């Protein structure tokens, strides 16, 4: 038999652009197909040719719907990929939403660049269009979790829920009688909205994320922390701004704020505004697939009745200038764009206001700059002084921390012979490598971009 190899085309030594290529004698499978986000150096890689022949990829397996895992799909289809793209039902609906939004933003950016002549390309073009995104949907193929799908005589796949976001899964690839597990992004053991990550019990090889491989999430009571900062800000007649990912995080925040009001820990009449058409659409999908969450559909309807959902950009201007204290949940989660910029431009220069940072912030994003205590933020070509309270809430992370990642590996009855670490920045990767090798005595390899390794 010829060898089976693994090559990471993205998501190696970085937390973005996840694409892991499994090459076998008869079939080549790509696990995840994400866009690079963050620094200009990373974003520019979206325009480079993949270090493989796209027409030789037979199938794509999608672990979940975040842009750094699904955002490259329209481009790979445009460049000649003809096979099926396997995913769960909720992932299909969320991926369609995310890809259409991504395509729309790219079309708008190209149009703006051409209008203002600030691109070195003439004319500037989008990476892909809405039409490209819609064409790729024809290749989507949904699978039920825990059901074996046969890709060939020698390759079968199986999905298991892994928390993180609605529909997210880890994937087991049984390949020539060896088991290779791709973790996807692993969620928290105690999510407020999603069931705890399921797990496999056997693996020869494990390809594993390491986003928070070097830290433990704050064990301080999340509700106490939110209650303190919200009430302090309201007392100071300020606003609370929560930059949020539209898929997953926004819905979890809405649920927690509902609980705080129910427990009379924050004012019941405090307006909560979800200002994100995309988060609004994602919330509709959560409602449709409520059985994938810990909360039934009727309860979701009750929760959503307590907030204001704004889809209209003109109304954003009205909300920005409203003097009443309020909580604003708006995209984007890493403050790379979106309506949250309008609120921050107005409120970040005032110490009465509070900004909650509630998720991972990639290098080169405004969110990371705020965590690094930057004294100013550049938005739409202007600099704004940072005087608002910047509060990191780690308890709201959708990613497992180091101890949860280690616990997830410990659930294997037969430990993997080798672990390949992906989807992490250098420090977390190295910390997790050392921890796994010293605590579990399993050999660990840190994957490097475009380096091909032979598994067996």
C-alpha positions in Angstrom: 0.0 0.0 0.0 1.2 3.5 -0.7 1.5 6.0 2.2 -1.1 8.1 3.8 0.0 11.7 4.4 -1.3 14.9 6.1 -0.6 18.5 4.9 -1.9 21.6 6.5 -2.6 24.3 3.9 -3.7 26.7 6.6 -4.5 26.7 10.3 -0.9 25.7 11.1 1.0 27.9 13.6 -2.0 30.3 13.3 -5.6 30.2 14.4 -7.0 31.0 11.0 -7.4 29.6 7.5 -7.9 26.0 8.6 -7.4 23.5 5.7 -6.0 20.0 6.4 -5.3 17.7 3.5 -5.4 14.0 4.0 -3.9 12.2 1.0 -4.5 8.5 0.5 -3.8 6.2 -2.5 -7.3 6.4 -3.9 -8.9 9.5 -2.3 -7.8 13.0 -1.2 -9.9 14.6 1.5 -9.7 18.2 2.7 -10.9 18.8 6.3 -12.1 22.4 6.6 -11.7 25.1 4.0 -11.3 28.4 5.8 -10.3 31.9 5.0 -7.3 33.6 6.6 -8.2 36.5 8.9 -6.3 39.0 11.0 -3.0 40.6 9.9 -2.4 41.7 6.3 0.3 39.0 5.9 -2.3 36.4 6.7 -5.1 37.9 4.6 -2.9 38.1 1.6 -2.5 34.3 1.7 -6.2 34.0 0.6 -5.1 35.3 -2.8 -2.2 32.8 -3.2 -2.7 29.5 -5.0 -3.2 26.6 -2.7 -0.1 24.4 -2.4 -2.0 21.5 -4.0 -4.0 20.7 -7.2 -7.6 21.5 -6.3 -9.0 19.2 -9.0 -7.4 16.2 -7.2 -9.4 16.9 -4.0 -12.2 14.4 -3.9 -14.2 15.6 -0.9 -14.3 18.3 1.7 -15.4 17.7 5.3 -16.6 20.8 7.2 -16.4 20.7 11.0 -18.3 23.9 11.6 -19.5 27.2 10.1 -17.0 29.8 11.3 -15.4 31.8 8.4 -11.9 30.6 9.3 -13.1 27.1 8.7 -15.6 27.5 5.8 -14.8 30.9 4.1 -12.6 29.6 1.3 -15.3 27.2 -0.1 -16.6 29.4 -2.9 -13.1 30.0 -4.1 -12.0 26.3 -4.1 -15.2 25.5 -6.0 -14.6 28.3 -8.5 -11.0 26.9 -8.9 -12.2 23.5 -9.9 -13.3 21.4 -6.9 -16.2 19.2 -8.0 -16.8 16.9 -5.0 -19.2 16.8 -2.1 -18.8 19.0 1.0 -20.0 17.0 4.0 -21.4 18.8 7.1 -24.3 18.7 9.6 -27.7 20.3 8.9 -27.2 23.3 11.2 -23.7 23.8 9.8 -25.2 23.9 6.3 -27.6 26.7 7.2 -25.0 28.7 9.1 -22.4 28.3 6.3 -24.8 29.6 3.7 -25.4 32.7 5.8 -21.7 33.3 6.5 -20.5 32.8 2.9 -23.2 35.1 1.5 -22.2 37.7 4.0 -18.5 37.2 3.3 -19.1 37.5 -0.5 -21.2 40.6 -0.1 -18.5 42.3 2.0 -15.8 41.4 -0.6 -17.9 42.8 -3.4 -18.5 46.0 -1.4 -14.8 46.3 -0.5 -13.8 45.9 -4.2 -16.4 48.5 -5.3 -15.2 51.0 -2.7 -11.5 50.4 -3.7 -12.3 51.1 -7.3 -14.4 54.2 -6.4 -11.7 55.7 -4.2 -8.7 54.4 -6.2 -6.9 53.0 -3.2 -6.2 49.5 -4.5 -2.9 48.7 -6.4 -5.0 46.4 -8.6 -6.9 47.9 -11.5 -9.7 47.1 -11.2 -9.9 45.7 -7.7 -11.8 42.4 -7.6 -13.5 40.5 -4.8 -12.0 37.1 -3.8 -15.3 35.7 -4.7 -18.9 37.0 -5.4 -22.4 36.2 -4.1 -22.9 34.2 -7.3 -19.7 32.1 -6.5 -21.0 31.5 -3.0 -24.4 30.4 -4.2 -22.9 28.0 -6.8 -20.9 26.2 -4.1 -24.1 25.4 -2.1 -25.0 22.8 -4.8 -22.1 20.7 -3.5 -23.3 20.7 0.2 -24.2 17.3 1.5 -25.6 16.9 5.0 -24.9 14.1 7.4 -26.4 13.0 10.7 -24.0 12.7 13.6 -22.8 9.3 14.8 -23.7 7.8 11.4 -21.0 6.2 9.3 -20.6 7.6 5.8 -18.7 5.6 3.2 -16.4 7.8 1.0 -14.7 4.8 -0.6 -14.1 1.1 0.2 -11.3 2.1 2.5 -12.4 5.4 3.9 -15.4 6.1 6.2 -16.3 9.2 8.2 -18.3 9.9 11.3 -19.3 13.1 13.0 -19.7 13.8 16.8 -20.9 17.1 18.3 -18.0 19.0 19.9 -19.8 22.1 21.4 -18.2 25.4 20.2 -21.2 26.5 18.0 -24.4 25.1 16.8 -23.8 22.0 14.6 -20.0 21.9 15.2 -18.5 18.5 15.1 -15.3 16.5 15.5 -14.7 14.0 12.6 -13.5 10.5 12.7 -11.9 9.3 9.5 -11.4 5.5 9.3 -8.7 5.1 6.7 -7.3 1.8 5.7 -8.2 0.4 9.2 -6.4 3.3 11.0 -8.5 5.9 12.8 -7.6 9.6 12.3 -9.6 12.1 14.4 -9.9 15.8 13.4 -11.0 17.6 16.5 -12.4 20.8 14.8 -12.8 23.5 17.4 -13.6 22.0 20.8 -16.2 23.8 23.0 -16.4 24.2 26.7 -17.4 21.5 29.1 -19.9 23.8 30.7 -21.6 25.9 28.0 -24.8 27.7 28.9 -26.4 26.9 25.6 -24.7 23.9 24.0 -24.3 20.3 25.2 -20.8 19.4 26.4 -18.4 18.1 23.7 -19.0 14.5 22.7 -15.8 12.4 22.2 -14.4 9.4 20.4 -12.7 6.6 22.4 -10.2 5.3 19.9 -7.6 7.0 17.6 -4.4 6.1 16.0 -3.8 9.8 15.1 -5.4 13.0 16.5 -5.3 16.3 14.6 -6.2 18.8 17.4 -6.9 22.5 17.8 -4.8 24.4 20.4 -6.3 27.9 20.4 -6.1 28.2 24.2 -3.3 25.7 24.7 -1.4 27.9 27.1 -4.2 29.2 29.4 -7.0 28.4 31.7 -10.2 30.4 31.5 -11.0 32.5 34.5 -12.9 30.4 37.0 -14.4 33.6 38.6 -18.2 33.5 38.5 -19.2 34.8 35.1 -22.6 36.1 36.3 -21.0 38.0 39.2 -18.5 39.6 36.8 -21.1 40.7 34.3 -23.5 41.9 37.1 -20.7 44.1 38.6 -19.6 45.8 35.3 -23.1 46.2 33.9 -24.5 47.8 37.1 -21.4 50.0 37.5 -21.8 51.2 33.9 -25.5 51.9 34.3 -24.9 53.8 37.6 -22.4 56.0 35.6 -25.1 56.5 32.9 -22.9 54.7 30.4 -23.3 52.1 27.7 -22.1 48.5 27.5 -20.8 47.4 24.1 -20.2 43.7 23.4 -18.5 43.1 20.1 -19.7 39.6 19.2 -19.5 36.8 16.7 -22.9 36.5 15.0 -22.9 32.7 15.2 -22.8 31.1 18.7 -21.5 33.9 20.9 -24.4 36.4 20.3 -27.0 33.8 21.2 -25.1 32.7 24.4 -24.8 36.3 25.5 -28.5 36.9 25.0 -29.3 33.9 27.1 -27.0 34.9 30.0 -28.3 38.5 30.0 -31.9 37.1 30.1 -30.9 35.0 33.2 -29.3 38.0 34.9 -32.6 39.9 34.5 -34.7 37.0 35.7 -32.5 36.8 38.8 -32.9 40.6 39.3 -29.2 41.0 39.2 -29.3 43.7 36.5 -32.2 46.2 35.8 -35.1 44.5 34.2 -35.8 47.7 32.1 -32.2 47.9 30.8 -32.5 47.8 26.9 -30.6 45.0 25.2 -30.1 45.6 21.5 -28.8 43.0 19.0 -27.6 45.2 16.1 -26.5 42.7 13.5 -28.5 41.4 10.6 -26.3 38.4 10.5 -26.6 37.6 14.2 -30.4 38.0 13.8 -30.4 35.5 10.9 -28.2 33.1 12.9 -30.6 33.4 15.8 -33.4 32.3 13.5 -31.3 29.3 12.6 -30.7 28.5 16.3 -34.5 28.7 16.8 -35.0 26.2 13.9 -32.5 23.8 15.3 -33.2 24.4 19.0 -32.9 20.6 19.7 -29.1 20.9 19.1 -29.0 23.2 22.2 -29.9 22.8 25.9 -32.8 25.2 25.5 -36.2 24.3 24.0 -37.7 26.3 21.2 -40.5 27.8 23.3 -37.9 29.1 25.8 -35.8 30.6 23.0 -38.9 32.5 21.8 -39.5 33.8 25.3 -35.9 34.9 25.6 -35.9 36.7 22.2 -39.0 38.6 23.2 -36.9 40.5 25.9 -34.5 42.0 23.4 -34.6 44.5 20.5 -33.2 43.1 17.2 -32.2 45.8 14.7 -31.5 44.9 11.1 -31.7 48.4 9.7 -28.5 50.4 9.3 -30.3 53.7 9.5 -31.7 52.8 12.9 -28.1 52.1 14.1 -27.5 55.9 13.9 -30.6 56.6 16.0 -29.4 54.0 18.6 -25.9 55.4 18.7 -27.2 58.8 19.7 -29.8 57.6 22.2 -28.7 58.9 25.6 -30.3 56.1 27.6 -28.0 53.4 29.1 -28.2 50.2 27.1 -26.4 47.0 26.2 -25.4 46.7 22.6 -24.4 43.4 21.0 -23.0 43.9 17.5 -20.5 42.4 15.1 -17.9 41.8 14.3 -16.5 39.7 17.2 -12.8 40.8 16.6 -13.9 44.4 15.7 -12.5 44.0 12.2 -15.6 45.6 10.7 -19.4 45.7 11.1 -21.8 47.9 13.0 -19.9 47.7 16.3 -17.5 50.2 14.8 -20.2 52.9 14.8 -20.8 52.4 18.5 -17.2 52.3 19.4 -16.4 55.5 17.4 -19.1 57.2 19.6 -18.4 55.6 23.0 -14.8 54.4 23.3 -13.5 57.8 24.2 -15.7 58.1 27.3 -14.8 56.4 30.7 -18.4 56.0 31.6 -18.8 53.2 29.0 -17.6 49.6 29.1 -16.5 47.3 26.3 -16.7 43.5 27.0 -14.2 41.4 25.0 -15.8 38.0 25.1 -14.0 35.7 22.5 -10.6 34.9 20.9 -9.0 38.0 19.3 -6.6 37.1 16.5 -3.3 38.9 16.1 -3.6 42.1 14.1 -7.3 42.7 15.0 -8.7 45.8 16.8 -10.0 43.4 19.5 -6.4 42.2 20.2 -5.2 45.8 20.3 -7.8 46.6 23.0 -6.7 43.5 25.0 -3.1 44.7 24.6 -4.2 48.0 26.2 -3.7 50.1 23.1 -4.4 53.8 23.9 -6.0 54.4 20.5 -8.0 52.6 17.9 -8.0 53.3 14.2 -11.5 53.1 12.6 -12.5 54.2 9.1 -9.3 56.1 8.7 -9.4 58.1 12.0 -7.8 57.5 15.4 -10.0 57.4 18.5 -8.6 57.6 22.1 -9.5 54.6 24.3 -10.9 55.8 27.6 -13.8 53.3 28.1 -13.4 50.3 30.5 -12.1 47.3 28.5 -13.1 44.1 30.3 -12.0 40.7 29.1 -14.7 38.1 30.0 -12.9 34.7 29.4 -15.7 32.7 30.9 -17.6 33.3 27.6 -15.1 31.7 25.4 -16.4 29.1 22.9 -13.0 27.3 22.9 -11.9 24.7 25.5 -8.9 25.8 27.6 -5.8 23.8 28.2 -7.2 21.6 31.0 -10.4 20.9 29.0 -8.3 20.0 25.9 -6.2 17.6 28.1 -9.4 16.1 29.6 -10.8 15.5 26.1 -7.7 13.5 25.1 -7.9 11.5 28.4 -11.3 10.2 27.3 -9.7 7.9 24.7 -9.6 4.3 25.9 -6.7 3.7 23.5 -4.7 6.9 23.4 -3.5 8.2 20.0 -0.1 7.0 18.8 0.6 10.6 17.8 -1.0 14.0 18.1 -0.7 16.7 15.5 -1.4 20.2 16.8 -3.0 22.8 14.6 -5.1 26.0 14.9 -3.0 27.8 17.5 -0.4 30.6 17.7 3.2 29.6 18.5 3.0 30.0 22.3 -0.2 28.0 22.9 1.0 25.3 20.5 4.3 24.9 22.4 2.7 25.0 25.8 0.2 22.4 24.9 2.8 20.2 23.2 4.9 20.2 26.4 1.8 19.5 28.6 0.6 16.6 26.5 4.0 15.0 26.3 4.8 15.3 30.0 1.4 14.5 31.3 0.1 11.9 28.8 3.4 10.6 27.3 2.0 10.9 23.7 4.3 12.1 21.0 3.2 15.5 19.6 4.0 17.2 16.3 3.3 20.9 15.6 2.1 21.1 12.0 3.7 23.7 9.8 2.1 25.3 6.8 2.5 23.2 3.6 4.7 20.7 5.3 3.6 17.1 4.3 4.0 14.4 6.9 3.6 10.6 6.4 1.2 9.1 8.9 1.6 5.5 7.9 
